[in-house]
Amino acid sequence: MCYESLETEYIIVNGCVKVASGISAKTVSGDGVVKAQSVHAGDIRVRELECGSVICRRLIAHQAQTMELIASKSAAVSVFLSAQYVKAGKLTVSVSEIDELDAEEVVNLGAKRAACSD
């Protein structure tokens, strides 16, 4: 099922949610996959995130693929992060492909830690 847009306080994703344009929520969480043009949320904690733009306070994900990631506090991606632009207070990643990075602090997880994250 694909939604045109989604605006709510809380979204719990345990499968896959596809949104043609944008998601706006206070919290997006669950063990699922989020695919959208944009996601604007306070806190995002999902298994996989695939979208054009992410603007949030905190992001925690196993995998994230986005053109732009802006996390005012922190972003942590335990398996793989792919992004053209990342701006974050603190960025924690294992493996990443980032074209441009603007972060106050970057923590690179070791290969052993990344392999055990699942």
VOBA-1610 file (N, C-alpha, C; in pm, whole numbers, padded with zeros to 5 digits, always signed):
BEGIN
Met+00084-00118+00000Met+00000+00000+00000Met+00089+00124+00000Cys+00050+00223-00079Cys+00126+00347-00089Cys+00035+00465-00056Tyr+00083+00552+00031Tyr+00009+00671+00069Tyr+00063+00791-00008Glu-00022+00889-00033Glu+00023+01013-00097Glu+00107+01094+00002Ser+00056+01114+00123Ser+00129+01180+00230Ser+00078+01127+00362Leu+00154+01147+00467Leu+00119+01094+00598Leu+00160+01194+00704Glu+00063+01237+00785Glu+00090+01333+00892Glu+00020+01286+01018Thr+00099+01260+01122Thr+00045+01208+01248Thr+00149+01227+01358Glu+00110+01198+01481Glu+00207+01208+01591Glu+00302+01090+01593Tyr+00248+00968+01585Tyr+00330+00848+01597Tyr+00303+00752+01482Ile+00410+00698+01426Ile+00399+00594+01323Ile+00483+00476+01371Ile+00422+00358+01375Ile+00494+00235+01409Ile+00496+00150+01283Val+00616+00123+01233Val+00634+00051+01107Val+00693-00086+01136Asn+00614-00190+01113Asn+00665-00325+01132Asn+00670-00403+01002Gly+00636-00340+00894Gly+00647-00398+00760Gly+00718-00296+00674Cys+00645-00247+00574Cys+00701-00146+00485Cys+00595-00039+00463Val+00631+00087+00482Val+00540+00197+00453Val+00601+00278+00339Lys+00520+00301+00235Lys+00563+00379+00119Lys+00475+00503+00111Val+00542+00618+00099Val+00470+00745+00092Val+00525+00822-00029Ala+00435+00858-00120Ala+00477+00924-00243Ala+00543+01059-00217Ser+00486+01138-00127Ser+00550+01267-00100Ser+00616+01264+00037Gly+00552+01312+00143Gly+00622+01323+00269Gly+00553+01265+00390Ile+00635+01237+00490Ile+00588+01192+00621Ile+00623+01302+00720Ser+00527+01339+00803Ser+00550+01434+00911Ser+00495+01373+01038Ala+00583+01352+01137Ala+00542+01286+01261Ala+00633+01328+01376Lys+00581+01311+01496Lys+00663+01335+01614Lys+00764+01221+01629Thr+00717+01097+01610Thr+00801+00979+01622Thr+00769+00878+01513Val+00873+00824+01451Val+00861+00713+01355Val+00946+00601+01412Ser+00884+00486+01440Ser+00960+00377+01501Ser+00912+00243+01449Gly+00985+00138+01483Gly+00948+00003+01445Gly+01063-00070+01379Asp+01040-00196+01348Asp+01142-00282+01288Asp+01119-00295+01139Gly+01066-00192+01076Gly+01031-00200+00936Gly+01112-00108+00847Val+01058-00090+00726Val+01122-00012+00621Val+01035+00108+00589Val+01096+00226+00581Val+01025+00348+00545Val+01080+00397+00413Lys+00990+00415+00314Lys+01028+00468+00183Lys+00939+00589+00157Ala+01002+00706+00141Ala+00925+00829+00120Ala+01011+00932+00051Gln+00946+01033-00007Gln+01020+01143-00067Gln+01090+01223+00043Ser+01019+01248+00155Ser+01080+01320+00267Ser+01020+01270+00398Val+01101+01280+00504Val+01056+01245+00638Val+01098+01359+00731His+01001+01418+00799His+01025+01521+00900His+00971+01466+01031Ala+01060+01443+01128Ala+01016+01384+01254Ala+01111+01425+01366Gly+01059+01419+01487Gly+01145+01444+01603Gly+01244+01331+01618Asp+01193+01209+01635Asp+01276+01090+01652Asp+01238+00985+01550Ile+01340+00924+01488Ile+01319+00816+01392Ile+01403+00699+01439Arg+01337+00583+01456Arg+01409+00461+01495Arg+01347+00345+01417Val+01411+00310+01304Val+01360+00205+01215Val+01476+00118+01167Arg+01439+00006+01106Arg+01543-00083+01052Arg+01605-00022+00927Glu+01520+00025+00835Glu+01571+00078+00709Glu+01494+00202+00667Leu+01568+00300+00616Leu+01510+00427+00574Leu+01562+00458+00435Glu+01469+00482+00341Glu+01506+00514+00204Glu+01422+00633+00160Cys+01485+00750+00148Cys+01409+00869+00111Cys+01499+00978+00055Gly+01434+01079-00001Gly+01508+01191-00059Gly+01566+01282+00047Ser+01488+01315+00148Ser+01531+01410+00251Ser+01482+01365+00388Val+01570+01373+00487Val+01535+01340+00625Val+01573+01458+00713Ile+01476+01510+00786Ile+01502+01616+00883Ile+01445+01569+01016Cys+01532+01557+01117Cys+01489+01503+01246Cys+01578+01556+01357Arg+01540+01522+01478Arg+01625+01551+01594Arg+01722+01435+01613Arg+01669+01311+01614Arg+01751+01191+01631Arg+01710+01084+01531Leu+01811+01017+01475Leu+01788+00904+01385Leu+01867+00785+01435Ile+01800+00670+01443Ile+01866+00543+01473Ile+01814+00444+01370Ala+01905+00385+01290Ala+01864+00290+01187Ala+01976+00190+01161His+01938+00075+01105His+02039-00021+01059His+02096+00027+00927Gln+02006+00070+00836Gln+02048+00118+00705Gln+01971+00244+00670Ala+02038+00337+00603Ala+01972+00459+00559Ala+02031+00501+00425Gln+01942+00533+00332Gln+01983+00582+00202Gln+01901+00707+00173Thr+01970+00821+00159Thr+01900+00947+00142Thr+01990+01047+00069Met+01928+01144+00006Met+02006+01251-00057Met+02058+01345+00052Glu+01969+01379+00148Glu+02003+01476+00252Glu+01955+01426+00387Leu+02045+01427+00485Leu+02011+01389+00621Leu+02052+01503+00713Ile+01954+01561+00782Ile+01981+01665+00880Ile+01925+01617+01013Ala+02015+01592+01108Ala+01977+01546+01242Ala+02035+01646+01342Ser+01950+01725+01403Ser+01998+01832+01491Ser+02075+01781+01612Lys+02037+01667+01667Lys+02109+01609+01782Lys+02207+01500+01737Ser+02152+01388+01684Ser+02240+01277+01650Ser+02178+01186+01545Ala+02266+01115+01475Ala+02227+01012+01380Ala+02319+00893+01401Ala+02260+00775+01413Ala+02338+00652+01431Ala+02286+00549+01332Val+02376+00502+01244Val+02340+00402+01144Val+02438+00287+01159Ser+02387+00171+01202Ser+02475+00062+01243Ser+02530-00024+01130Val+02464-00029+01014Val+02513-00115+00906Val+02567-00034+00789Phe+02484+00051+00727Phe+02530+00126+00610Phe+02450+00254+00592Leu+02521+00365+00571Leu+02461+00494+00544Leu+02511+00544+00410Ser+02417+00579+00321Ser+02450+00638+00193Ser+02377+00771+00183Ala+02453+00880+00163Ala+02392+01012+00156Ala+02482+01108+00079Gln+02418+01204+00011Gln+02497+01308-00055Gln+02538+01415+00045Tyr+02449+01447+00141Tyr+02479+01551+00239Tyr+02429+01508+00376Val+02514+01519+00477Val+02476+01487+00615Val+02518+01603+00704Lys+02422+01650+00785Lys+02451+01749+00888Lys+02395+01692+01019Ala+02482+01677+01119Ala+02439+01618+01245Ala+02525+01672+01359Gly+02465+01677+01478Gly+02543+01710+01596Gly+02647+01602+01619Lys+02601+01477+01624Lys+02690+01361+01640Lys+02647+01255+01540Leu+02741+01205+01463Leu+02714+01100+01365Leu+02791+00975+01405Thr+02718+00863+01420Thr+02779+00734+01450Thr+02746+00640+01336Val+02850+00588+01269Val+02829+00500+01153Val+02931+00387+01153Ser+02896+00281+01083Ser+02993+00173+01062Ser+03051+00189+00922Val+02971+00167+00820Val+03014+00182+00681Val+02928+00291+00619Ser+02993+00382+00545Ser+02915+00491+00486Ser+02974+00538+00355Glu+02887+00596+00273Glu+02924+00668+00151Glu+02857+00803+00163Ile+02933+00905+00200Ile+02880+01039+00221Ile+02962+01136+00136Asp+02893+01214+00053Asp+02963+01310-00032Asp+03008+01433+00048Glu+02919+01489+00129Glu+02952+01609+00207Glu+02903+01590+00350Leu+02991+01614+00447Leu+02959+01591+00588Leu+02986+01715+00670Asp+02886+01752+00753Asp+02898+01863+00846Asp+02850+01810+00982Ala+02944+01768+01066Ala+02909+01711+01196Ala+03005+01762+01303Glu+02950+01785+01422Glu+03033+01828+01534Glu+03122+01713+01583Glu+03070+01591+01578Glu+03144+01472+01624Glu+03108+01354+01536Val+03210+01276+01496Val+03188+01156+01415Val+03251+01037+01487Val+03172+00931+01503Val+03220+00808+01564Val+03207+00698+01459Asn+03320+00635+01425Asn+03319+00523+01331Asn+03324+00393+01409Leu+03220+00311+01391Leu+03216+00181+01457Leu+03313+00087+01388Gly+03381+00005+01464Gly+03474-00092+01407Gly+03399-00199+01328Ala+03471-00270+01241Ala+03411-00373+01158Ala+03346-00483+01242Lys+03410-00521+01354Lys+03355-00627+01439Lys+03223-00579+01501Arg+03218-00457+01546Arg+03095-00399+01605Arg+02984-00393+01501Ala+03018-00352+01379Ala+02918-00340+01274Ala+02861-00476+01238Ala+02945-00580+01234Ala+02898-00713+01199Ala+02806-00771+01305Cys+02821-00730+01428Cys+02739-00782+01538Cys+02615-00698+01565Ser+02592-00594+01488Ser+02483-00500+01519Ser+02345-00557+01493Asp+02331-00655+01412Asp+02201-00715+01383Asp+02167-00805+01495
//
